[in-house]
Every structure is written in structure tokens, then in C-alpha cells.
Amino acid sequence: MTLEEDAKKLLLQVKDSGSGKSIINLGWIDQVQIKPPKAIVRLNLPDFAQSQRERIAIETRETL
């Protein structure tokens, strides 16, 4: 398993506050690159979820 796959598994814990579904399952992650000690995650949130951007970014950093 690659580091990116491991990261995506961890990101299943980060949820949309409205539906309770993970940002991975919702397709809100465009890119995950892991190059220790850095992790690059590109979010692709729909317009209605933009108000959650900061919370999701913080939870993503803390999770990884």
C-alpha cells in the first residue's frame, strides 16, 4: 500500500458536517501527495460546502 492510499484511509475520518459522509466518499479530494515530511492535499469543495473549508483543512492537517 502506498503512502497516498494510507492517507486516503485516514481521511475517511474527516466528514461533511451536513451529510456526515467522508470527504473521500463525497469526492471532495482532488489530489493527495505524500512526500515526507510534507503532505499535499487539494480540496475540491462544491459551492455549498465552502463554509466548511477552514474546518476541513484543519481536520485534514490534524488527521495526517
N, CA, C and O atoms as a Tripos MOL2 file, in Angstrom:
@<TRIPOS>MOLECULE
protein
  256   255    64     0     0
PROTEIN
NO_CHARGES

@<TRIPOS>ATOM
      1 N           0.8420   -1.1790    0.0000 N.3       1 MET1
      2 CA          0.0000    0.0000    0.0000 C.3       1 MET1
      3 C           0.8890    1.2460    0.0000 C.2       1 MET1
      4 O           1.8890    1.3030    0.7160 O.2       1 MET1
      5 N           0.5200    2.2350   -0.8020 N.am      2 THR2
      6 CA          1.3180    3.4470   -0.9050 C.3       2 THR2
      7 C           0.9780    4.4200    0.2250 C.2       2 THR2
      8 O          -0.0330    4.2620    0.9100 O.2       2 THR2
      9 N           1.8140    5.4020    0.4070 N.am      3 LEU3
     10 CA          1.5540    6.4300    1.4170 C.3       3 LEU3
     11 C           0.2710    7.1990    1.0910 C.2       3 LEU3
     12 O          -0.4720    7.5850    1.9930 O.2       3 LEU3
     13 N           0.0160    7.4180   -0.1980 N.am      4 GLU4
     14 CA         -1.1900    8.1280   -0.6060 C.3       4 GLU4
     15 C          -2.4450    7.3360   -0.2410 C.2       4 GLU4
     16 O          -3.4370    7.9050    0.2150 O.2       4 GLU4
     17 N          -2.3930    6.0210   -0.4460 N.am      5 GLU5
     18 CA         -3.5290    5.1600   -0.0770 C.3       5 GLU5
     19 C          -3.7440    5.1690    1.4340 C.2       5 GLU5
     20 O          -4.8790    5.2110    1.9090 O.2       5 GLU5
     21 N          -2.6480    5.1290    2.1760 N.am      6 ASP6
     22 CA         -2.7510    5.2050    3.6400 C.3       6 ASP6
     23 C          -3.3810    6.5280    4.0620 C.2       6 ASP6
     24 O          -4.2260    6.5610    4.9570 O.2       6 ASP6
     25 N          -2.9720    7.6090    3.4240 N.am      7 ALA7
     26 CA         -3.5120    8.9330    3.7450 C.3       7 ALA7
     27 C          -5.0010    8.9930    3.4430 C.2       7 ALA7
     28 O          -5.7670    9.5410    4.2350 O.2       7 ALA7
     29 N          -5.4200    8.4440    2.3230 N.am      8 LYS8
     30 CA         -6.8460    8.4480    1.9720 C.3       8 LYS8
     31 C          -7.6650    7.6480    2.9750 C.2       8 LYS8
     32 O          -8.7920    8.0240    3.3000 O.2       8 LYS8
     33 N          -7.1090    6.5520    3.4630 N.am      9 LYS9
     34 CA         -7.8060    5.7830    4.5000 C.3       9 LYS9
     35 C          -7.9960    6.6310    5.7500 C.2       9 LYS9
     36 O          -9.0700    6.6280    6.3530 O.2       9 LYS9
     37 N          -6.9580    7.3510    6.1340 N.am     10 LEU10
     38 CA         -7.0550    8.2220    7.3080 C.3      10 LEU10
     39 C          -8.0780    9.3400    7.0870 C.2      10 LEU10
     40 O          -8.7990    9.7240    8.0070 O.2      10 LEU10
     41 N          -8.1300    9.8520    5.8630 N.am     11 LEU11
     42 CA         -9.0360   10.9630    5.5670 C.3      11 LEU11
     43 C         -10.5030   10.5390    5.5370 C.2      11 LEU11
     44 O         -11.3890   11.3900    5.4600 O.2      11 LEU11
     45 N         -10.7650    9.2530    5.5970 N.am     12 LEU12
     46 CA        -12.1530    8.7920    5.7280 C.3      12 LEU12
     47 C         -12.7790    9.2890    7.0290 C.2      12 LEU12
     48 O         -14.0020    9.3100    7.1680 O.2      12 LEU12
     49 N         -11.9360    9.6890    7.9800 N.am     13 GLN13
     50 CA        -12.4140   10.1960    9.2710 C.3      13 GLN13
     51 C         -12.9210   11.6370    9.1800 C.2      13 GLN13
     52 O         -13.6800   12.0780   10.0440 O.2      13 GLN13
     53 N         -12.5110   12.3700    8.1490 N.am     14 VAL14
     54 CA        -12.9050   13.7740    8.0050 C.3      14 VAL14
     55 C         -14.2590   13.8000    7.2970 C.2      14 VAL14
     56 O         -14.3900   13.3280    6.1680 O.2      14 VAL14
     57 N         -15.2620   14.3560    7.9730 N.am     15 LYS15
     58 CA        -16.6440   14.2730    7.4930 C.3      15 LYS15
     59 C         -17.2250   15.6370    7.1320 C.2      15 LYS15
     60 O         -16.8330   16.6730    7.6700 O.2      15 LYS15
     61 N         -18.1700   15.5940    6.2060 N.am     16 ASP16
     62 CA        -19.0070   16.7450    5.8880 C.3      16 ASP16
     63 C         -19.9730   16.9200    7.0600 C.2      16 ASP16
     64 O         -20.5750   15.9520    7.5240 O.2      16 ASP16
     65 N         -20.1170   18.1450    7.5300 N.am     17 SER17
     66 CA        -20.9760   18.3710    8.6920 C.3      17 SER17
     67 C         -22.4570   18.1940    8.3660 C.2      17 SER17
     68 O         -23.2500   17.9070    9.2620 O.2      17 SER17
     69 N         -22.8410   18.3600    7.1090 N.am     18 GLY18
     70 CA        -24.2470   18.2290    6.7390 C.3      18 GLY18
     71 C         -24.6900   16.7910    6.5860 C.2      18 GLY18
     72 O         -25.6860   16.3810    7.1820 O.2      18 GLY18
     73 N         -23.9680   16.0250    5.7990 N.am     19 SER19
     74 CA        -24.3760   14.6480    5.4990 C.3      19 SER19
     75 C         -23.7390   13.6180    6.4250 C.2      19 SER19
     76 O         -24.2560   12.5120    6.5800 O.2      19 SER19
     77 N         -22.6120   13.9830    7.0410 N.am     20 GLY20
     78 CA        -21.8840   13.0240    7.8690 C.3      20 GLY20
     79 C         -21.0340   12.0660    7.0540 C.2      20 GLY20
     80 O         -20.4180   11.1600    7.6150 O.2      20 GLY20
     81 N         -20.9890   12.2520    5.7360 N.am     21 LYS21
     82 CA        -20.1780   11.3890    4.8680 C.3      21 LYS21
     83 C         -18.7470   11.9140    4.8190 C.2      21 LYS21
     84 O         -18.4990   13.1020    5.0250 O.2      21 LYS21
     85 N         -17.8110   11.0070    4.5420 N.am     22 SER22
     86 CA        -16.4060   11.4100    4.4880 C.3      22 SER22
     87 C         -16.1330   12.2350    3.2350 C.2      22 SER22
     88 O         -16.7980   12.0870    2.2100 O.2      22 SER22
     89 N         -15.1420   13.1030    3.3470 N.am     23 ILE23
     90 CA        -14.7720   13.9360    2.2010 C.3      23 ILE23
     91 C         -14.1920   13.0870    1.0670 C.2      23 ILE23
     92 O         -14.2270   13.4960   -0.0930 O.2      23 ILE23
     93 N         -13.6670   11.9230    1.3940 N.am     24 ILE24
     94 CA        -13.1750   10.9930    0.3720 C.3      24 ILE24
     95 C         -14.3510   10.4250   -0.4060 C.2      24 ILE24
     96 O         -14.3550   10.4460   -1.6370 O.2      24 ILE24
     97 N         -15.3520    9.9160    0.3110 N.am     25 ASN25
     98 CA        -16.5120    9.3150   -0.3460 C.3      25 ASN25
     99 C         -17.3140   10.3420   -1.1450 C.2      25 ASN25
    100 O         -17.9450    9.9930   -2.1430 O.2      25 ASN25
    101 N         -17.2950   11.5870   -0.7210 N.am     26 LEU26
    102 CA        -18.0030   12.6360   -1.4360 C.3      26 LEU26
    103 C         -17.2320   13.1300   -2.6660 C.2      26 LEU26
    104 O         -17.7760   13.8680   -3.4880 O.2      26 LEU26
    105 N         -15.9730   12.7230   -2.7870 N.am     27 GLY27
    106 CA        -15.1570   13.1320   -3.9280 C.3      27 GLY27
    107 C         -14.6300   14.5490   -3.8080 C.2      27 GLY27
    108 O         -14.3570   15.1970   -4.8190 O.2      27 GLY27
    109 N         -14.4830   15.0360   -2.5830 N.am     28 TRP28
    110 CA        -14.0330   16.4080   -2.3510 C.3      28 TRP28
    111 C         -12.5210   16.5360   -2.2880 C.2      28 TRP28
    112 O         -12.0040   17.6270   -2.0470 O.2      28 TRP28
    113 N         -11.8070   15.4440   -2.4980 N.am     29 ILE29
    114 CA        -10.3430   15.4580   -2.5330 C.3      29 ILE29
    115 C          -9.9080   15.2070   -3.9700 C.2      29 ILE29
    116 O         -10.2010   14.1560   -4.5400 O.2      29 ILE29
    117 N          -9.2090   16.1780   -4.5550 N.am     30 ASP30
    118 CA         -8.7130   16.0340   -5.9200 C.3      30 ASP30
    119 C          -7.3690   15.3290   -5.9660 C.2      30 ASP30
    120 O          -7.0960   14.5530   -6.8810 O.2      30 ASP30
    121 N          -6.5390   15.6020   -4.9810 N.am     31 GLN31
    122 CA         -5.1620   15.1120   -5.0510 C.3      31 GLN31
    123 C          -4.6230   14.8920   -3.6500 C.2      31 GLN31
    124 O          -4.8680   15.6830   -2.7400 O.2      31 GLN31
    125 N          -3.8850   13.8020   -3.4960 N.am     32 VAL32
    126 CA         -3.1380   13.5410   -2.2640 C.3      32 VAL32
    127 C          -1.7380   13.1340   -2.6790 C.2      32 VAL32
    128 O          -1.5550   12.1490   -3.3940 O.2      32 VAL32
    129 N          -0.7470   13.8970   -2.2290 N.am     33 GLN33
    130 CA          0.6590   13.5690   -2.4650 C.3      33 GLN33
    131 C           1.3610   13.5550   -1.1150 C.2      33 GLN33
    132 O           1.2440   14.4980   -0.3330 O.2      33 GLN33
    133 N           2.0780   12.4990   -0.8560 N.am     34 ILE34
    134 CA          2.8380   12.3870    0.3860 C.3      34 ILE34
    135 C           4.3170   12.3130    0.0130 C.2      34 ILE34
    136 O           4.7680   11.3890   -0.6650 O.2      34 ILE34
    137 N           5.0460   13.3130    0.4760 N.am     35 LYS35
    138 CA          6.4960   13.3540    0.3030 C.3      35 LYS35
    139 C           7.0620   13.7680    1.6560 C.2      35 LYS35
    140 O           7.2940   14.9480    1.9160 O.2      35 LYS35
    141 N           7.2810   12.7540    2.5270 N.am     36 PRO36
    142 CA          7.6850   13.0670    3.9010 C.3      36 PRO36
    143 C           8.8080   14.1010    3.9480 C.2      36 PRO36
    144 O           9.7750   14.0050    3.1930 O.2      36 PRO36
    145 N           8.6820   15.0660    4.8130 N.am     37 PRO37
    146 CA          7.6850   15.2240    5.8740 C.3      37 PRO37
    147 C           6.4420   16.0030    5.4510 C.2      37 PRO37
    148 O           5.6650   16.4250    6.3070 O.2      37 PRO37
    149 N           6.2390   16.2030    4.1380 N.am     38 LYS38
    150 CA          5.1060   17.0000    3.6720 C.3      38 LYS38
    151 C           3.9820   16.1160    3.1400 C.2      38 LYS38
    152 O           4.2090   15.0270    2.6120 O.2      38 LYS38
    153 N           2.7620   16.6250    3.3000 N.am     39 ALA39
    154 CA          1.5790   16.0260    2.6810 C.3      39 ALA39
    155 C           0.8540   17.1470    1.9500 C.2      39 ALA39
    156 O           0.5740   18.1980    2.5260 O.2      39 ALA39
    157 N           0.5570   16.9180    0.6960 N.am     40 ILE40
    158 CA         -0.1660   17.9030   -0.1080 C.3      40 ILE40
    159 C          -1.5350   17.3210   -0.4330 C.2      40 ILE40
    160 O          -1.6460   16.2480   -1.0260 O.2      40 ILE40
    161 N          -2.5710   18.0470   -0.0360 N.am     41 VAL41
    162 CA         -3.9440   17.6160   -0.2790 C.3      41 VAL41
    163 C          -4.6670   18.7680   -0.9630 C.2      41 VAL41
    164 O          -4.6790   19.8920   -0.4600 O.2      41 VAL41
    165 N          -5.2640   18.4820   -2.1020 N.am     42 ARG42
    166 CA         -6.0210   19.5120   -2.8290 C.3      42 ARG42
    167 C          -7.5110   19.2210   -2.6530 C.2      42 ARG42
    168 O          -8.0140   18.1730   -3.0570 O.2      42 ARG42
    169 N          -8.1950   20.1840   -2.0370 N.am     43 LEU43
    170 CA         -9.6380   20.0760   -1.8390 C.3      43 LEU43
    171 C         -10.3730   20.5990   -3.0680 C.2      43 LEU43
    172 O          -9.9170   21.5320   -3.7290 O.2      43 LEU43
    173 N         -11.5070   19.9900   -3.3610 N.am     44 ASN44
    174 CA        -12.3870   20.4560   -4.4310 C.3      44 ASN44
    175 C         -13.8060   20.4560   -3.8700 C.2      44 ASN44
    176 O         -14.6020   19.5580   -4.1460 O.2      44 ASN44
    177 N         -14.1000   21.4780   -3.0820 N.am     45 LEU45
    178 CA        -15.4010   21.5400   -2.4230 C.3      45 LEU45
    179 C         -16.4380   22.1940   -3.3240 C.2      45 LEU45
    180 O         -16.1310   23.1530   -4.0320 O.2      45 LEU45
    181 N         -17.6720   21.6770   -3.3000 N.am     46 PRO46
    182 CA        -18.7470   22.3460   -4.0320 C.3      46 PRO46
    183 C         -19.0920   23.6690   -3.3520 C.2      46 PRO46
    184 O         -18.7240   23.8990   -2.2000 O.2      46 PRO46
    185 N         -19.7970   24.5280   -4.0700 N.am     47 ASP47
    186 CA        -20.1260   25.8540   -3.5340 C.3      47 ASP47
    187 C         -20.7980   25.7870   -2.1660 C.2      47 ASP47
    188 O         -20.4690   26.5700   -1.2750 O.2      47 ASP47
    189 N         -21.7370   24.8580   -1.9940 N.am     48 PHE48
    190 CA        -22.4770   24.8110   -0.7310 C.3      48 PHE48
    191 C         -21.6150   24.3910    0.4570 C.2      48 PHE48
    192 O         -22.0210   24.5730    1.6050 O.2      48 PHE48
    193 N         -20.4470   23.8400    0.2010 N.am     49 ALA49
    194 CA        -19.5720   23.3730    1.2820 C.3      49 ALA49
    195 C         -18.4150   24.3340    1.5680 C.2      49 ALA49
    196 O         -17.5860   24.0500    2.4320 O.2      49 ALA49
    197 N         -18.3450   25.4430    0.8720 N.am     50 GLN50
    198 CA        -17.2310   26.3760    1.0510 C.3      50 GLN50
    199 C         -17.1320   26.8980    2.4800 C.2      50 GLN50
    200 O         -16.0370   27.2140    2.9470 O.2      50 GLN50
    201 N         -18.2470   26.9910    3.1710 N.am     51 SER51
    202 CA        -18.2130   27.4750    4.5530 C.3      51 SER51
    203 C         -17.4710   26.5110    5.4790 C.2      51 SER51
    204 O         -17.0900   26.8940    6.5850 O.2      51 SER51
    205 N         -17.2630   25.2790    5.0480 N.am     52 GLN52
    206 CA        -16.5610   24.2700    5.8480 C.3      52 GLN52
    207 C         -15.0780   24.1770    5.5110 C.2      52 GLN52
    208 O         -14.3460   23.4220    6.1530 O.2      52 GLN52
    209 N         -14.6310   24.9230    4.5280 N.am     53 ARG53
    210 CA        -13.2650   24.7860    4.0150 C.3      53 ARG53
    211 C         -12.2160   24.8490    5.1310 C.2      53 ARG53
    212 O         -11.3520   23.9770    5.2120 O.2      53 ARG53
    213 N         -12.2820   25.8540    5.9760 N.am     54 GLU54
    214 CA        -11.2800   26.0150    7.0300 C.3      54 GLU54
    215 C         -11.2960   24.8390    8.0060 C.2      54 GLU54
    216 O         -10.2420   24.3200    8.3730 O.2      54 GLU54
    217 N         -12.4850   24.4230    8.4210 N.am     55 ARG55
    218 CA        -12.6050   23.2850    9.3530 C.3      55 ARG55
    219 C         -12.0500   22.0170    8.7110 C.2      55 ARG55
    220 O         -11.3070   21.2720    9.3490 O.2      55 ARG55
    221 N         -12.4050   21.7700    7.4600 N.am     56 ILE56
    222 CA        -11.9280   20.5680    6.7720 C.3      56 ILE56
    223 C         -10.4110   20.6080    6.6170 C.2      56 ILE56
    224 O          -9.7480   19.5860    6.7940 O.2      56 ILE56
    225 N          -9.8560   21.7650    6.2910 N.am     57 ALA57
    226 CA         -8.3990   21.8960    6.1580 C.3      57 ALA57
    227 C          -7.7030   21.6040    7.4860 C.2      57 ALA57
    228 O          -6.6910   20.9040    7.5190 O.2      57 ALA57
    229 N          -8.2420   22.1370    8.5680 N.am     58 ILE58
    230 CA         -7.6480   21.9060    9.8870 C.3      58 ILE58
    231 C          -7.7310   20.4290   10.2570 C.2      58 ILE58
    232 O          -6.7410   19.8420   10.6940 O.2      58 ILE58
    233 N          -8.8980   19.8280   10.0850 N.am     59 GLU59
    234 CA         -9.0630   18.4000   10.4130 C.3      59 GLU59
    235 C          -8.1660   17.5200    9.5450 C.2      59 GLU59
    236 O          -7.6440   16.5100   10.0190 O.2      59 GLU59
    237 N          -7.9840   17.8940    8.2840 N.am     60 THR60
    238 CA         -7.1120   17.1330    7.3910 C.3      60 THR60
    239 C          -5.6720   17.1910    7.8830 C.2      60 THR60
    240 O          -4.9880   16.1690    7.9400 O.2      60 THR60
    241 N          -5.2090   18.4010    8.2420 N.am     61 ARG61
    242 CA         -3.8380   18.5410    8.7780 C.3      61 ARG61
    243 C          -3.6600   17.7150   10.0420 C.2      61 ARG61
    244 O          -2.6660   17.0040   10.1930 O.2      61 ARG61
    245 N          -4.6290   17.8110   10.9520 N.am     62 GLU62
    246 CA         -4.5240   17.0830   12.2160 C.3      62 GLU62
    247 C          -4.5670   15.5680   12.0000 C.2      62 GLU62
    248 O          -3.8700   14.8240   12.6900 O.2      62 GLU62
    249 N          -5.3600   15.1200   11.0700 N.am     63 THR63
    250 CA         -5.5080   13.6940   10.8010 C.3      63 THR63
    251 C          -4.2440   13.1090   10.1880 C.2      63 THR63
    252 O          -3.8280   12.0050   10.5370 O.2      63 THR63
    253 N          -3.6380   13.8550    9.2740 N.am     64 LEU64
    254 CA         -2.4260   13.3470    8.6260 C.3      64 LEU64
    255 C          -1.1890   13.6030    9.4630 C.2      64 LEU64
    256 O          -0.0850   13.2360    9.0600 O.2      64 LEU64
@<TRIPOS>BOND
     1     1     2 1
     2     2     3 1
     3     3     4 2
     4     3     5 am
     5     5     6 1
     6     6     7 1
     7     7     8 2
     8     7     9 am
     9     9    10 1
    10    10    11 1
    11    11    12 2
    12    11    13 am
    13    13    14 1
    14    14    15 1
    15    15    16 2
    16    15    17 am
    17    17    18 1
    18    18    19 1
    19    19    20 2
    20    19    21 am
    21    21    22 1
    22    22    23 1
    23    23    24 2
    24    23    25 am
    25    25    26 1
    26    26    27 1
    27    27    28 2
    28    27    29 am
    29    29    30 1
    30    30    31 1
    31    31    32 2
    32    31    33 am
    33    33    34 1
    34    34    35 1
    35    35    36 2
    36    35    37 am
    37    37    38 1
    38    38    39 1
    39    39    40 2
    40    39    41 am
    41    41    42 1
    42    42    43 1
    43    43    44 2
    44    43    45 am
    45    45    46 1
    46    46    47 1
    47    47    48 2
    48    47    49 am
    49    49    50 1
    50    50    51 1
    51    51    52 2
    52    51    53 am
    53    53    54 1
    54    54    55 1
    55    55    56 2
    56    55    57 am
    57    57    58 1
    58    58    59 1
    59    59    60 2
    60    59    61 am
    61    61    62 1
    62    62    63 1
    63    63    64 2
    64    63    65 am
    65    65    66 1
    66    66    67 1
    67    67    68 2
    68    67    69 am
    69    69    70 1
    70    70    71 1
    71    71    72 2
    72    71    73 am
    73    73    74 1
    74    74    75 1
    75    75    76 2
    76    75    77 am
    77    77    78 1
    78    78    79 1
    79    79    80 2
    80    79    81 am
    81    81    82 1
    82    82    83 1
    83    83    84 2
    84    83    85 am
    85    85    86 1
    86    86    87 1
    87    87    88 2
    88    87    89 am
    89    89    90 1
    90    90    91 1
    91    91    92 2
    92    91    93 am
    93    93    94 1
    94    94    95 1
    95    95    96 2
    96    95    97 am
    97    97    98 1
    98    98    99 1
    99    99   100 2
   100    99   101 am
   101   101   102 1
   102   102   103 1
   103   103   104 2
   104   103   105 am
   105   105   106 1
   106   106   107 1
   107   107   108 2
   108   107   109 am
   109   109   110 1
   110   110   111 1
   111   111   112 2
   112   111   113 am
   113   113   114 1
   114   114   115 1
   115   115   116 2
   116   115   117 am
   117   117   118 1
   118   118   119 1
   119   119   120 2
   120   119   121 am
   121   121   122 1
   122   122   123 1
   123   123   124 2
   124   123   125 am
   125   125   126 1
   126   126   127 1
   127   127   128 2
   128   127   129 am
   129   129   130 1
   130   130   131 1
   131   131   132 2
   132   131   133 am
   133   133   134 1
   134   134   135 1
   135   135   136 2
   136   135   137 am
   137   137   138 1
   138   138   139 1
   139   139   140 2
   140   139   141 am
   141   141   142 1
   142   142   143 1
   143   143   144 2
   144   143   145 am
   145   145   146 1
   146   146   147 1
   147   147   148 2
   148   147   149 am
   149   149   150 1
   150   150   151 1
   151   151   152 2
   152   151   153 am
   153   153   154 1
   154   154   155 1
   155   155   156 2
   156   155   157 am
   157   157   158 1
   158   158   159 1
   159   159   160 2
   160   159   161 am
   161   161   162 1
   162   162   163 1
   163   163   164 2
   164   163   165 am
   165   165   166 1
   166   166   167 1
   167   167   168 2
   168   167   169 am
   169   169   170 1
   170   170   171 1
   171   171   172 2
   172   171   173 am
   173   173   174 1
   174   174   175 1
   175   175   176 2
   176   175   177 am
   177   177   178 1
   178   178   179 1
   179   179   180 2
   180   179   181 am
   181   181   182 1
   182   182   183 1
   183   183   184 2
   184   183   185 am
   185   185   186 1
   186   186   187 1
   187   187   188 2
   188   187   189 am
   189   189   190 1
   190   190   191 1
   191   191   192 2
   192   191   193 am
   193   193   194 1
   194   194   195 1
   195   195   196 2
   196   195   197 am
   197   197   198 1
   198   198   199 1
   199   199   200 2
   200   199   201 am
   201   201   202 1
   202   202   203 1
   203   203   204 2
   204   203   205 am
   205   205   206 1
   206   206   207 1
   207   207   208 2
   208   207   209 am
   209   209   210 1
   210   210   211 1
   211   211   212 2
   212   211   213 am
   213   213   214 1
   214   214   215 1
   215   215   216 2
   216   215   217 am
   217   217   218 1
   218   218   219 1
   219   219   220 2
   220   219   221 am
   221   221   222 1
   222   222   223 1
   223   223   224 2
   224   223   225 am
   225   225   226 1
   226   226   227 1
   227   227   228 2
   228   227   229 am
   229   229   230 1
   230   230   231 1
   231   231   232 2
   232   231   233 am
   233   233   234 1
   234   234   235 1
   235   235   236 2
   236   235   237 am
   237   237   238 1
   238   238   239 1
   239   239   240 2
   240   239   241 am
   241   241   242 1
   242   242   243 1
   243   243   244 2
   244   243   245 am
   245   245   246 1
   246   246   247 1
   247   247   248 2
   248   247   249 am
   249   249   250 1
   250   250   251 1
   251   251   252 2
   252   251   253 am
   253   253   254 1
   254   254   255 1
   255   255   256 2
@<TRIPOS>SUBSTRUCTURE
     1 MET1         2 RESIDUE 1 A MET
     2 THR2         6 RESIDUE 1 A THR
     3 LEU3        10 RESIDUE 1 A LEU
     4 GLU4        14 RESIDUE 1 A GLU
     5 GLU5        18 RESIDUE 1 A GLU
     6 ASP6        22 RESIDUE 1 A ASP
     7 ALA7        26 RESIDUE 1 A ALA
     8 LYS8        30 RESIDUE 1 A LYS
     9 LYS9        34 RESIDUE 1 A LYS
    10 LEU10       38 RESIDUE 1 A LEU
    11 LEU11       42 RESIDUE 1 A LEU
    12 LEU12       46 RESIDUE 1 A LEU
    13 GLN13       50 RESIDUE 1 A GLN
    14 VAL14       54 RESIDUE 1 A VAL
    15 LYS15       58 RESIDUE 1 A LYS
    16 ASP16       62 RESIDUE 1 A ASP
    17 SER17       66 RESIDUE 1 A SER
    18 GLY18       70 RESIDUE 1 A GLY
    19 SER19       74 RESIDUE 1 A SER
    20 GLY20       78 RESIDUE 1 A GLY
    21 LYS21       82 RESIDUE 1 A LYS
    22 SER22       86 RESIDUE 1 A SER
    23 ILE23       90 RESIDUE 1 A ILE
    24 ILE24       94 RESIDUE 1 A ILE
    25 ASN25       98 RESIDUE 1 A ASN
    26 LEU26      102 RESIDUE 1 A LEU
    27 GLY27      106 RESIDUE 1 A GLY
    28 TRP28      110 RESIDUE 1 A TRP
    29 ILE29      114 RESIDUE 1 A ILE
    30 ASP30      118 RESIDUE 1 A ASP
    31 GLN31      122 RESIDUE 1 A GLN
    32 VAL32      126 RESIDUE 1 A VAL
    33 GLN33      130 RESIDUE 1 A GLN
    34 ILE34      134 RESIDUE 1 A ILE
    35 LYS35      138 RESIDUE 1 A LYS
    36 PRO36      142 RESIDUE 1 A PRO
    37 PRO37      146 RESIDUE 1 A PRO
    38 LYS38      150 RESIDUE 1 A LYS
    39 ALA39      154 RESIDUE 1 A ALA
    40 ILE40      158 RESIDUE 1 A ILE
    41 VAL41      162 RESIDUE 1 A VAL
    42 ARG42      166 RESIDUE 1 A ARG
    43 LEU43      170 RESIDUE 1 A LEU
    44 ASN44      174 RESIDUE 1 A ASN
    45 LEU45      178 RESIDUE 1 A LEU
    46 PRO46      182 RESIDUE 1 A PRO
    47 ASP47      186 RESIDUE 1 A ASP
    48 PHE48      190 RESIDUE 1 A PHE
    49 ALA49      194 RESIDUE 1 A ALA
    50 GLN50      198 RESIDUE 1 A GLN
    51 SER51      202 RESIDUE 1 A SER
    52 GLN52      206 RESIDUE 1 A GLN
    53 ARG53      210 RESIDUE 1 A ARG
    54 GLU54      214 RESIDUE 1 A GLU
    55 ARG55      218 RESIDUE 1 A ARG
    56 ILE56      222 RESIDUE 1 A ILE
    57 ALA57      226 RESIDUE 1 A ALA
    58 ILE58      230 RESIDUE 1 A ILE
    59 GLU59      234 RESIDUE 1 A GLU
    60 THR60      238 RESIDUE 1 A THR
    61 ARG61      242 RESIDUE 1 A ARG
    62 GLU62      246 RESIDUE 1 A GLU
    63 THR63      250 RESIDUE 1 A THR
    64 LEU64      254 RESIDUE 1 A LEU
